[in-house]
């Protein structure tokens, strides 16, 4: 049972299943898109299975490549599956482009902003307050502070030292 995306090339469970199969066996998959995500991948896999005298059955789409009609249906379904995937990708890219045009950007919202970073720097300037305590005060992990303040306390100390003397 493979948990990796069908779009990924490196899928250890699928590779193990393909390596295990012998002449006369039949590989059964739930859906075509679990086997591969492009017509090329599907055709290559099906050709390899056929070369090794291994059948392919797709349970939800009633495909059986051990028959000529099944092979035809397989190729038609493979083309349709790739077409659907490309349509989905097209829609995703169009949606992202429209959002970008409207000034939105994707991704996770920042956990801390400029005001919190300034507050963190002020707290880190006090040697009696630990980085962990500063992080807890701001409701973030210490790694988040280090990401926003590279060098942590020593960087803040250098900055404040420079400000006092400069």
VMD Tcl script that builds the backbone (N, CA, C; Angstrom):
set m [mol new atoms 498]
animate dup $m
set s [atomselect $m all]
$s set {name element resname resid chain x y z} {
  {N N UNK 1 A 0.851 -1.177 0.000}
  {CA C UNK 1 A 0.000 0.000 0.000}
  {C C UNK 1 A 0.896 1.238 0.000}
  {N N UNK 2 A 0.844 2.006 -1.068}
  {CA C UNK 2 A 1.693 3.179 -1.239}
  {C C UNK 2 A 0.980 4.407 -0.699}
  {N N UNK 3 A 1.697 5.179 0.102}
  {CA C UNK 3 A 1.119 6.405 0.632}
  {C C UNK 3 A 1.628 7.630 -0.113}
  {N N UNK 4 A 2.698 7.468 -0.882}
  {CA C UNK 4 A 3.280 8.584 -1.632}
  {C C UNK 4 A 2.367 8.971 -2.786}
  {N N UNK 5 A 2.513 10.201 -3.237}
  {CA C UNK 5 A 1.725 10.697 -4.361}
  {C C UNK 5 A 2.058 9.928 -5.625}
  {N N UNK 6 A 1.045 9.720 -6.461}
  {CA C UNK 6 A 1.254 9.064 -7.740}
  {C C UNK 6 A 2.134 9.891 -8.659}
  {N N UNK 7 A 2.271 11.197 -8.367}
  {CA C UNK 7 A 3.082 12.066 -9.210}
  {C C UNK 7 A 4.577 11.868 -8.953}
  {N N UNK 8 A 4.923 11.280 -7.822}
  {CA C UNK 8 A 6.329 11.100 -7.498}
  {C C UNK 8 A 6.916 9.928 -8.260}
  {N N UNK 9 A 8.160 10.082 -8.668}
  {CA C UNK 9 A 8.858 9.015 -9.396}
  {C C UNK 9 A 9.359 7.947 -8.431}
  {N N UNK 10 A 9.938 8.361 -7.301}
  {CA C UNK 10 A 10.533 7.433 -6.357}
  {C C UNK 10 A 9.471 6.942 -5.381}
  {N N UNK 11 A 8.911 5.777 -5.665}
  {CA C UNK 11 A 7.849 5.219 -4.834}
  {C C UNK 11 A 8.252 3.803 -4.455}
  {N N UNK 12 A 8.853 3.635 -3.271}
  {CA C UNK 12 A 9.427 2.348 -2.881}
  {C C UNK 12 A 8.428 1.192 -2.849}
  {N N UNK 13 A 7.203 1.433 -2.404}
  {CA C UNK 13 A 6.220 0.349 -2.328}
  {C C UNK 13 A 5.841 -0.147 -3.723}
  {N N UNK 14 A 5.649 0.777 -4.669}
  {CA C UNK 14 A 5.334 0.379 -6.035}
  {C C UNK 14 A 6.507 -0.378 -6.636}
  {N N UNK 15 A 7.719 0.127 -6.415}
  {CA C UNK 15 A 8.911 -0.548 -6.938}
  {C C UNK 15 A 9.008 -1.958 -6.374}
  {N N UNK 16 A 8.766 -2.109 -5.079}
  {CA C UNK 16 A 8.829 -3.433 -4.452}
  {C C UNK 16 A 7.778 -4.362 -5.052}
  {N N UNK 17 A 6.571 -3.846 -5.288}
  {CA C UNK 17 A 5.502 -4.672 -5.873}
  {C C UNK 17 A 5.882 -5.092 -7.291}
  {N N UNK 18 A 6.422 -4.166 -8.083}
  {CA C UNK 18 A 6.814 -4.477 -9.454}
  {C C UNK 18 A 7.958 -5.499 -9.479}
  {N N UNK 19 A 8.898 -5.373 -8.546}
  {CA C UNK 19 A 10.009 -6.317 -8.462}
  {C C UNK 19 A 9.529 -7.709 -8.046}
  {N N UNK 20 A 8.474 -7.769 -7.247}
  {CA C UNK 20 A 7.956 -9.033 -6.725}
  {C C UNK 20 A 7.197 -9.833 -7.787}
  {N N UNK 21 A 6.587 -9.132 -8.738}
  {CA C UNK 21 A 5.753 -9.797 -9.742}
  {C C UNK 21 A 6.550 -10.739 -10.635}
  {N N UNK 22 A 5.920 -11.855 -11.006}
  {CA C UNK 22 A 6.530 -12.860 -11.882}
  {C C UNK 22 A 5.641 -13.091 -13.101}
  {N N UNK 23 A 6.179 -13.759 -14.121}
  {CA C UNK 23 A 5.413 -14.104 -15.322}
  {C C UNK 23 A 4.077 -14.720 -14.933}
  {N N UNK 24 A 3.023 -14.239 -15.585}
  {CA C UNK 24 A 1.698 -14.793 -15.330}
  {C C UNK 24 A 0.951 -14.115 -14.188}
  {N N UNK 25 A 1.649 -13.289 -13.379}
  {CA C UNK 25 A 0.987 -12.550 -12.297}
  {C C UNK 25 A 0.161 -11.406 -12.880}
  {N N UNK 26 A -0.685 -10.830 -12.048}
  {CA C UNK 26 A -1.458 -9.646 -12.429}
  {C C UNK 26 A -1.312 -8.604 -11.335}
  {N N UNK 27 A -0.905 -7.408 -11.720}
  {CA C UNK 27 A -0.816 -6.287 -10.784}
  {C C UNK 27 A -2.194 -5.652 -10.700}
  {N N UNK 28 A -2.704 -5.506 -9.481}
  {CA C UNK 28 A -4.013 -4.876 -9.293}
  {C C UNK 28 A -3.808 -3.549 -8.569}
  {N N UNK 29 A -4.366 -2.499 -9.154}
  {CA C UNK 29 A -4.306 -1.180 -8.532}
  {C C UNK 29 A -5.723 -0.651 -8.385}
  {N N UNK 30 A -5.921 0.226 -7.426}
  {CA C UNK 30 A -7.246 0.782 -7.157}
  {C C UNK 30 A -7.690 1.693 -8.296}
  {N N UNK 31 A -6.812 2.660 -8.651}
  {CA C UNK 31 A -7.108 3.606 -9.726}
  {C C UNK 31 A -5.860 3.797 -10.556}
  {N N UNK 32 A -6.044 4.179 -11.820}
  {CA C UNK 32 A -4.909 4.418 -12.713}
  {C C UNK 32 A -3.957 5.474 -12.162}
  {N N UNK 33 A -4.510 6.522 -11.564}
  {CA C UNK 33 A -3.634 7.601 -11.103}
  {C C UNK 33 A -2.781 7.194 -9.900}
  {N N UNK 34 A -3.034 6.024 -9.313}
  {CA C UNK 34 A -2.167 5.517 -8.250}
  {C C UNK 34 A -0.935 4.829 -8.835}
  {N N UNK 35 A -1.024 4.452 -10.104}
  {CA C UNK 35 A 0.094 3.780 -10.757}
  {C C UNK 35 A 1.072 4.805 -11.326}
  {N N UNK 36 A 0.556 5.852 -11.933}
  {CA C UNK 36 A 1.391 6.912 -12.509}
  {C C UNK 36 A 0.501 8.110 -12.801}
  {N N UNK 37 A 1.118 9.260 -13.061}
  {CA C UNK 37 A 0.343 10.466 -13.297}
  {C C UNK 37 A 0.428 10.997 -14.712}
  {N N UNK 38 A 1.229 10.360 -15.554}
  {CA C UNK 38 A 1.293 10.815 -16.939}
  {C C UNK 38 A 1.060 9.626 -17.851}
  {N N UNK 39 A 0.589 9.914 -19.048}
  {CA C UNK 39 A 0.364 8.851 -20.028}
  {C C UNK 39 A 1.685 8.140 -20.287}
  {N N UNK 40 A 2.743 8.924 -20.385}
  {CA C UNK 40 A 4.054 8.333 -20.653}
  {C C UNK 40 A 4.430 7.321 -19.574}
  {N N UNK 41 A 4.289 7.706 -18.295}
  {CA C UNK 41 A 4.601 6.791 -17.190}
  {C C UNK 41 A 3.721 5.549 -17.258}
  {N N UNK 42 A 2.432 5.751 -17.499}
  {CA C UNK 42 A 1.509 4.620 -17.561}
  {C C UNK 42 A 1.849 3.679 -18.706}
  {N N UNK 43 A 2.115 4.252 -19.864}
  {CA C UNK 43 A 2.420 3.431 -21.034}
  {C C UNK 43 A 3.735 2.672 -20.822}
  {N N UNK 44 A 4.730 3.366 -20.235}
  {CA C UNK 44 A 6.010 2.701 -19.953}
  {C C UNK 44 A 5.808 1.546 -18.976}
  {N N UNK 45 A 5.040 1.783 -17.919}
  {CA C UNK 45 A 4.790 0.742 -16.913}
  {C C UNK 45 A 4.016 -0.415 -17.524}
  {N N UNK 46 A 2.963 -0.087 -18.289}
  {CA C UNK 46 A 2.157 -1.131 -18.923}
  {C C UNK 46 A 2.997 -1.937 -19.913}
  {N N UNK 47 A 3.866 -1.274 -20.685}
  {CA C UNK 47 A 4.726 -1.964 -21.644}
  {C C UNK 47 A 5.701 -2.893 -20.920}
  {N N UNK 48 A 6.254 -2.407 -19.818}
  {CA C UNK 48 A 7.171 -3.228 -19.017}
  {C C UNK 48 A 6.447 -4.452 -18.463}
  {N N UNK 49 A 5.229 -4.243 -17.961}
  {CA C UNK 49 A 4.445 -5.366 -17.441}
  {C C UNK 49 A 4.131 -6.360 -18.559}
  {N N UNK 50 A 3.754 -5.845 -19.714}
  {CA C UNK 50 A 3.417 -6.713 -20.844}
  {C C UNK 50 A 4.658 -7.496 -21.299}
  {N N UNK 51 A 5.812 -6.828 -21.343}
  {CA C UNK 51 A 7.065 -7.476 -21.723}
  {C C UNK 51 A 7.384 -8.631 -20.778}
  {N N UNK 52 A 7.049 -8.430 -19.502}
  {CA C UNK 52 A 7.316 -9.463 -18.494}
  {C C UNK 52 A 6.158 -10.463 -18.367}
  {N N UNK 53 A 5.159 -10.342 -19.250}
  {CA C UNK 53 A 3.986 -11.223 -19.235}
  {C C UNK 53 A 3.220 -11.104 -17.913}
  {N N UNK 54 A 3.019 -9.840 -17.491}
  {CA C UNK 54 A 2.283 -9.545 -16.257}
  {C C UNK 54 A 1.074 -8.698 -16.639}
  {N N UNK 55 A -0.084 -9.098 -16.167}
  {CA C UNK 55 A -1.304 -8.359 -16.453}
  {C C UNK 55 A -1.469 -7.173 -15.532}
  {N N UNK 56 A -2.392 -6.290 -15.872}
  {CA C UNK 56 A -2.714 -5.124 -15.043}
  {C C UNK 56 A -4.222 -5.006 -14.960}
  {N N UNK 57 A -4.726 -4.950 -13.737}
  {CA C UNK 57 A -6.159 -4.718 -13.538}
  {C C UNK 57 A -6.327 -3.475 -12.690}
  {N N UNK 58 A -7.221 -2.598 -13.146}
  {CA C UNK 58 A -7.534 -1.371 -12.412}
  {C C UNK 58 A -8.953 -1.546 -11.888}
  {N N UNK 59 A -9.074 -1.655 -10.568}
  {CA C UNK 59 A -10.344 -2.044 -9.967}
  {C C UNK 59 A -11.479 -1.059 -10.181}
  {N N UNK 60 A -11.241 0.228 -9.965}
  {CA C UNK 60 A -12.341 1.201 -10.056}
  {C C UNK 60 A -12.716 1.531 -11.486}
  {N N UNK 61 A -11.847 1.196 -12.444}
  {CA C UNK 61 A -12.127 1.546 -13.835}
  {C C UNK 61 A -12.306 0.317 -14.722}
  {N N UNK 62 A -12.388 -0.856 -14.116}
  {CA C UNK 62 A -12.638 -2.112 -14.828}
  {C C UNK 62 A -11.727 -2.287 -16.046}
  {N N UNK 63 A -10.442 -2.032 -15.837}
  {CA C UNK 63 A -9.466 -2.203 -16.912}
  {C C UNK 63 A -8.707 -3.495 -16.660}
  {N N UNK 64 A -8.533 -4.279 -17.728}
  {CA C UNK 64 A -7.804 -5.537 -17.642}
  {C C UNK 64 A -6.944 -5.654 -18.894}
  {N N UNK 65 A -5.629 -5.416 -18.739}
  {CA C UNK 65 A -4.752 -5.392 -19.912}
  {C C UNK 65 A -4.401 -6.779 -20.433}
  {N N UNK 66 A -4.990 -7.802 -19.850}
  {CA C UNK 66 A -4.722 -9.146 -20.372}
  {C C UNK 66 A -5.561 -9.428 -21.612}
  {N N UNK 67 A -6.466 -8.478 -21.957}
  {CA C UNK 67 A -7.289 -8.632 -23.166}
  {C C UNK 67 A -7.028 -7.456 -24.099}
  {N N UNK 68 A -7.202 -7.643 -25.419}
  {CA C UNK 68 A -6.990 -6.531 -26.356}
  {C C UNK 68 A -7.909 -5.341 -26.058}
  {N N UNK 69 A -9.173 -5.612 -25.757}
  {CA C UNK 69 A -10.108 -4.532 -25.420}
  {C C UNK 69 A -9.685 -3.805 -24.151}
  {N N UNK 70 A -9.179 -4.552 -23.199}
  {CA C UNK 70 A -8.696 -3.960 -21.951}
  {C C UNK 70 A -7.511 -3.043 -22.182}
  {N N UNK 71 A -6.622 -3.436 -23.115}
  {CA C UNK 71 A -5.467 -2.589 -23.436}
  {C C UNK 71 A -5.915 -1.285 -24.083}
  {N N UNK 72 A -6.914 -1.374 -24.973}
  {CA C UNK 72 A -7.447 -0.170 -25.606}
  {C C UNK 72 A -8.046 0.756 -24.548}
  {N N UNK 73 A -8.884 0.212 -23.680}
  {CA C UNK 73 A -9.512 1.012 -22.620}
  {C C UNK 73 A -8.434 1.627 -21.720}
  {N N UNK 74 A -7.397 0.845 -21.435}
  {CA C UNK 74 A -6.299 1.341 -20.606}
  {C C UNK 74 A -5.698 2.608 -21.210}
  {N N UNK 75 A -5.382 2.575 -22.506}
  {CA C UNK 75 A -4.751 3.740 -23.142}
  {C C UNK 75 A -5.692 4.939 -23.200}
  {N N UNK 76 A -6.977 4.698 -23.423}
  {CA C UNK 76 A -7.948 5.798 -23.441}
  {C C UNK 76 A -8.051 6.414 -22.046}
  {N N UNK 77 A -8.189 5.567 -21.023}
  {CA C UNK 77 A -8.293 6.073 -19.652}
  {C C UNK 77 A -7.018 6.794 -19.221}
  {N N UNK 78 A -5.876 6.286 -19.631}
  {CA C UNK 78 A -4.608 6.924 -19.284}
  {C C UNK 78 A -4.553 8.334 -19.852}
  {N N UNK 79 A -4.992 8.487 -21.113}
  {CA C UNK 79 A -4.988 9.814 -21.750}
  {C C UNK 79 A -5.947 10.752 -21.037}
  {N N UNK 80 A -7.126 10.253 -20.676}
  {CA C UNK 80 A -8.113 11.075 -19.968}
  {C C UNK 80 A -7.591 11.467 -18.585}
  {N N UNK 81 A -6.942 10.531 -17.885}
  {CA C UNK 81 A -6.405 10.822 -16.550}
  {C C UNK 81 A -5.349 11.928 -16.619}
  {N N UNK 82 A -4.476 11.861 -17.630}
  {CA C UNK 82 A -3.460 12.902 -17.767}
  {C C UNK 82 A -4.106 14.238 -18.126}
  {N N UNK 83 A -5.097 14.205 -18.989}
  {CA C UNK 83 A -5.807 15.419 -19.380}
  {C C UNK 83 A -6.436 16.084 -18.153}
  {N N UNK 84 A -7.099 15.292 -17.304}
  {CA C UNK 84 A -7.711 15.839 -16.080}
  {C C UNK 84 A -6.661 16.457 -15.174}
  {N N UNK 85 A -5.544 15.772 -15.018}
  {CA C UNK 85 A -4.473 16.283 -14.155}
  {C C UNK 85 A -3.948 17.615 -14.693}
  {N N UNK 86 A -3.735 17.694 -16.008}
  {CA C UNK 86 A -3.240 18.936 -16.602}
  {C C UNK 86 A -4.252 20.062 -16.467}
  {N N UNK 87 A -5.544 19.742 -16.595}
  {CA C UNK 87 A -6.577 20.764 -16.385}
  {C C UNK 87 A -6.525 21.295 -14.961}
  {N N UNK 88 A -6.381 20.388 -14.002}
  {CA C UNK 88 A -6.290 20.795 -12.596}
  {C C UNK 88 A -5.097 21.695 -12.353}
  {N N UNK 89 A -3.951 21.322 -12.924}
  {CA C UNK 89 A -2.747 22.153 -12.777}
  {C C UNK 89 A -2.938 23.517 -13.425}
  {N N UNK 90 A -3.580 23.524 -14.605}
  {CA C UNK 90 A -3.859 24.786 -15.295}
  {C C UNK 90 A -4.720 25.698 -14.427}
  {N N UNK 91 A -5.764 25.118 -13.849}
  {CA C UNK 91 A -6.662 25.909 -12.983}
  {C C UNK 91 A -5.913 26.437 -11.764}
  {N N UNK 92 A -5.068 25.593 -11.186}
  {CA C UNK 92 A -4.290 26.017 -10.016}
  {C C UNK 92 A -3.390 27.186 -10.378}
  {N N UNK 93 A -2.681 27.062 -11.492}
  {CA C UNK 93 A -1.775 28.144 -11.904}
  {C C UNK 93 A -2.545 29.427 -12.237}
  {N N UNK 94 A -3.704 29.279 -12.870}
  {CA C UNK 94 A -4.526 30.454 -13.189}
  {C C UNK 94 A -4.997 31.131 -11.903}
  {N N UNK 95 A -5.416 30.331 -10.929}
  {CA C UNK 95 A -5.861 30.884 -9.650}
  {C C UNK 95 A -4.739 31.597 -8.916}
  {N N UNK 96 A -3.546 31.003 -8.925}
  {CA C UNK 96 A -2.394 31.635 -8.275}
  {C C UNK 96 A -2.020 32.937 -8.975}
  {N N UNK 97 A -2.074 32.947 -10.305}
  {CA C UNK 97 A -1.758 34.165 -11.064}
  {C C UNK 97 A -2.766 35.263 -10.763}
  {N N UNK 98 A -4.046 34.883 -10.678}
  {CA C UNK 98 A -5.073 35.877 -10.375}
  {C C UNK 98 A -4.887 36.427 -8.963}
  {N N UNK 99 A -4.589 35.557 -8.010}
  {CA C UNK 99 A -4.360 36.005 -6.634}
  {C C UNK 99 A -3.155 36.946 -6.571}
  {N N UNK 100 A -2.102 36.609 -7.318}
  {CA C UNK 100 A -0.901 37.451 -7.347}
  {C C UNK 100 A -1.232 38.817 -7.941}
  {N N UNK 101 A -2.046 38.823 -9.003}
  {CA C UNK 101 A -2.444 40.080 -9.640}
  {C C UNK 101 A -3.251 40.949 -8.681}
  {N N UNK 102 A -3.953 40.305 -7.746}
  {CA C UNK 102 A -4.757 41.039 -6.766}
  {C C UNK 102 A -3.937 41.424 -5.534}
  {N N UNK 103 A -2.614 41.128 -5.582}
  {CA C UNK 103 A -1.741 41.519 -4.485}
  {C C UNK 103 A -1.665 40.512 -3.358}
  {N N UNK 104 A -2.240 39.342 -3.545}
  {CA C UNK 104 A -2.164 38.299 -2.507}
  {C C UNK 104 A -0.996 37.396 -2.822}
  {N N UNK 105 A -0.454 36.813 -1.765}
  {CA C UNK 105 A 0.571 35.809 -2.004}
  {C C UNK 105 A 0.260 34.592 -1.160}
  {N N UNK 106 A 0.667 33.460 -1.665}
  {CA C UNK 106 A 0.359 32.203 -0.991}
  {C C UNK 106 A 1.294 31.941 0.164}
  {N N UNK 107 A 1.077 30.818 0.772}
  {CA C UNK 107 A 1.952 30.405 1.861}
  {C C UNK 107 A 1.372 30.740 3.215}
  {N N UNK 108 A 2.063 30.248 4.198}
  {CA C UNK 108 A 1.650 30.446 5.578}
  {C C UNK 108 A 1.886 31.894 6.005}
  {N N UNK 109 A 0.992 32.404 6.825}
  {CA C UNK 109 A 1.154 33.757 7.354}
  {C C UNK 109 A 2.357 33.778 8.305}
  {N N UNK 110 A 3.118 34.874 8.305}
  {CA C UNK 110 A 4.259 34.961 9.223}
  {C C UNK 110 A 3.786 34.835 10.682}
  {N N UNK 111 A 4.566 34.106 11.480}
  {CA C UNK 111 A 4.171 33.917 12.877}
  {C C UNK 111 A 4.454 35.157 13.719}
  {N N UNK 112 A 5.481 35.913 13.315}
  {CA C UNK 112 A 5.749 37.170 14.019}
  {C C UNK 112 A 6.064 38.256 12.992}
  {N N UNK 113 A 5.676 39.461 13.325}
  {CA C UNK 113 A 5.894 40.586 12.424}
  {C C UNK 113 A 6.984 41.507 12.937}
  {N N UNK 114 A 7.170 42.635 12.279}
  {CA C UNK 114 A 8.228 43.580 12.661}
  {C C UNK 114 A 8.126 44.066 14.109}
  {N N UNK 115 A 6.907 44.281 14.594}
  {CA C UNK 115 A 6.740 44.761 15.974}
  {C C UNK 115 A 7.222 43.715 16.969}
  {N N UNK 116 A 6.870 42.445 16.722}
  {CA C UNK 116 A 7.288 41.368 17.632}
  {C C UNK 116 A 8.800 41.155 17.558}
  {N N UNK 117 A 9.375 41.315 16.372}
  {CA C UNK 117 A 10.827 41.152 16.227}
  {C C UNK 117 A 11.549 42.250 17.005}
  {N N UNK 118 A 11.019 43.470 16.929}
  {CA C UNK 118 A 11.607 44.596 17.672}
  {C C UNK 118 A 11.523 44.333 19.179}
  {N N UNK 119 A 10.369 43.832 19.613}
  {CA C UNK 119 A 10.167 43.485 21.039}
  {C C UNK 119 A 11.142 42.378 21.463}
  {N N UNK 120 A 11.317 41.377 20.581}
  {CA C UNK 120 A 12.231 40.273 20.884}
  {C C UNK 120 A 13.669 40.796 21.020}
  {N N UNK 121 A 14.068 41.681 20.110}
  {CA C UNK 121 A 15.421 42.252 20.180}
  {C C UNK 121 A 15.620 42.988 21.507}
  {N N UNK 122 A 14.597 43.737 21.921}
  {CA C UNK 122 A 14.695 44.487 23.186}
  {C C UNK 122 A 14.834 43.524 24.361}
  {N N UNK 123 A 14.052 42.445 24.346}
  {CA C UNK 123 A 14.136 41.474 25.447}
  {C C UNK 123 A 15.483 40.749 25.431}
  {N N UNK 124 A 15.993 40.422 24.226}
  {CA C UNK 124 A 17.266 39.707 24.135}
  {C C UNK 124 A 18.446 40.571 24.565}
  {N N UNK 125 A 18.267 41.884 24.526}
  {CA C UNK 125 A 19.327 42.785 24.987}
  {C C UNK 125 A 19.542 42.648 26.492}
  {N N UNK 126 A 18.540 42.124 27.205}
  {CA C UNK 126 A 18.647 41.895 28.655}
  {C C UNK 126 A 19.194 40.487 28.869}
  {N N UNK 127 A 20.428 40.363 29.377}
  {CA C UNK 127 A 21.044 39.037 29.523}
  {C C UNK 127 A 20.341 38.129 30.543}
  {N N UNK 128 A 19.457 38.672 31.356}
  {CA C UNK 128 A 18.771 37.841 32.352}
  {C C UNK 128 A 17.574 37.094 31.761}
  {N N UNK 129 A 17.154 37.464 30.539}
  {CA C UNK 129 A 16.017 36.804 29.896}
  {C C UNK 129 A 16.551 35.802 28.862}
  {N N UNK 130 A 16.136 34.552 28.960}
  {CA C UNK 130 A 16.617 33.527 28.029}
  {C C UNK 130 A 15.858 33.608 26.707}
  {N N UNK 131 A 16.461 33.014 25.688}
  {CA C UNK 131 A 15.821 32.961 24.376}
  {C C UNK 131 A 14.495 32.204 24.489}
  {N N UNK 132 A 14.498 31.132 25.278}
  {CA C UNK 132 A 13.272 30.361 25.489}
  {C C UNK 132 A 12.168 31.203 26.108}
  {N N UNK 133 A 12.530 32.050 27.067}
  {CA C UNK 133 A 11.533 32.917 27.706}
  {C C UNK 133 A 10.999 33.955 26.719}
  {N N UNK 134 A 11.879 34.493 25.888}
  {CA C UNK 134 A 11.457 35.469 24.878}
  {C C UNK 134 A 10.475 34.791 23.914}
  {N N UNK 135 A 10.841 33.598 23.466}
  {CA C UNK 135 A 9.980 32.851 22.545}
  {C C UNK 135 A 8.622 32.580 23.183}
  {N N UNK 136 A 8.638 32.178 24.448}
  {CA C UNK 136 A 7.376 31.888 25.140}
  {C C UNK 136 A 6.520 33.143 25.265}
  {N N UNK 137 A 7.141 34.270 25.557}
  {CA C UNK 137 A 6.418 35.544 25.666}
  {C C UNK 137 A 5.723 35.896 24.347}
  {N N UNK 138 A 6.398 35.585 23.237}
  {CA C UNK 138 A 5.851 35.926 21.924}
  {C C UNK 138 A 4.973 34.815 21.341}
  {N N UNK 139 A 4.956 33.665 22.015}
  {CA C UNK 139 A 4.136 32.549 21.544}
  {C C UNK 139 A 4.694 31.857 20.312}
  {N N UNK 140 A 6.028 31.805 20.206}
  {CA C UNK 140 A 6.681 31.132 19.080}
  {C C UNK 140 A 7.763 30.196 19.615}
  {N N UNK 141 A 8.343 29.417 18.727}
  {CA C UNK 141 A 9.454 28.540 19.076}
  {C C UNK 141 A 10.759 29.327 19.019}
  {N N UNK 142 A 11.771 28.926 19.792}
  {CA C UNK 142 A 13.074 29.596 19.702}
  {C C UNK 142 A 13.634 29.591 18.275}
  {N N UNK 143 A 13.383 28.517 17.513}
  {CA C UNK 143 A 13.889 28.456 16.134}
  {C C UNK 143 A 13.308 29.582 15.288}
  {N N UNK 144 A 12.066 29.990 15.586}
  {CA C UNK 144 A 11.441 31.098 14.857}
  {C C UNK 144 A 12.201 32.388 15.145}
  {N N UNK 145 A 12.588 32.582 16.414}
  {CA C UNK 145 A 13.367 33.783 16.759}
  {C C UNK 145 A 14.705 33.783 16.022}
  {N N UNK 146 A 15.377 32.641 16.015}
  {CA C UNK 146 A 16.678 32.566 15.342}
  {C C UNK 146 A 16.538 32.787 13.839}
  {N N UNK 147 A 15.422 32.374 13.267}
  {CA C UNK 147 A 15.202 32.582 11.833}
  {C C UNK 147 A 15.062 34.087 11.540}
  {N N UNK 148 A 14.404 34.818 12.440}
  {CA C UNK 148 A 14.181 36.252 12.230}
  {C C UNK 148 A 15.313 37.118 12.779}
  {N N UNK 149 A 16.055 36.554 13.728}
  {CA C UNK 149 A 17.190 37.276 14.312}
  {C C UNK 149 A 18.408 36.346 14.242}
  {N N UNK 150 A 19.010 36.218 13.056}
  {CA C UNK 150 A 20.169 35.326 12.914}
  {C C UNK 150 A 21.273 35.732 13.887}
  {N N UNK 151 A 21.799 34.760 14.593}
  {CA C UNK 151 A 22.828 35.054 15.581}
  {C C UNK 151 A 22.251 35.251 16.970}
  {N N UNK 152 A 20.935 35.413 17.048}
  {CA C UNK 152 A 20.256 35.525 18.353}
  {C C UNK 152 A 20.801 36.627 19.234}
  {N N UNK 153 A 21.020 36.283 20.508}
  {CA C UNK 153 A 21.452 37.254 21.514}
  {C C UNK 153 A 22.774 37.915 21.138}
  {N N UNK 154 A 23.724 37.136 20.594}
  {CA C UNK 154 A 25.029 37.728 20.270}
  {C C UNK 154 A 24.895 38.779 19.168}
  {N N UNK 155 A 24.005 38.553 18.210}
  {CA C UNK 155 A 23.783 39.544 17.154}
  {C C UNK 155 A 23.170 40.805 17.738}
  {N N UNK 156 A 22.224 40.633 18.667}
  {CA C UNK 156 A 21.583 41.790 19.311}
  {C C UNK 156 A 22.610 42.545 20.154}
  {N N UNK 157 A 23.485 41.806 20.845}
  {CA C UNK 157 A 24.518 42.437 21.674}
  {C C UNK 157 A 25.470 43.255 20.800}
  {N N UNK 158 A 25.838 42.711 19.660}
  {CA C UNK 158 A 26.722 43.442 18.748}
  {C C UNK 158 A 26.045 44.710 18.240}
  {N N UNK 159 A 24.756 44.595 17.900}
  {CA C UNK 159 A 24.016 45.763 17.401}
  {C C UNK 159 A 23.926 46.840 18.468}
  {N N UNK 160 A 23.578 46.440 19.691}
  {CA C UNK 160 A 23.440 47.431 20.764}
  {C C UNK 160 A 24.793 47.993 21.148}
  {N N UNK 161 A 25.857 47.165 21.064}
  {CA C UNK 161 A 27.209 47.640 21.327}
  {C C UNK 161 A 27.625 48.654 20.294}
  {N N UNK 162 A 27.261 48.407 19.036}
  {CA C UNK 162 A 27.582 49.333 17.955}
  {C C UNK 162 A 26.806 50.623 18.116}
  {N N UNK 163 A 25.540 50.511 18.580}
  {CA C UNK 163 A 24.728 51.708 18.744}
  {C C UNK 163 A 25.266 52.593 19.850}
  {N N UNK 164 A 25.779 51.971 20.914}
  {CA C UNK 164 A 26.301 52.754 22.047}
  {C C UNK 164 A 27.586 53.501 21.659}
  {N N UNK 165 A 28.396 52.814 20.802}
  {CA C UNK 165 A 29.690 53.409 20.458}
  {C C UNK 165 A 29.659 54.175 19.148}
  {N N UNK 166 A 28.614 53.950 18.361}
  {CA C UNK 166 A 28.600 54.558 17.034}
  {C C UNK 166 A 27.700 55.702 17.059}
}
mol reanalyze $m
mol bondsrecalc $m
mol representation Tube
mol addrep $m
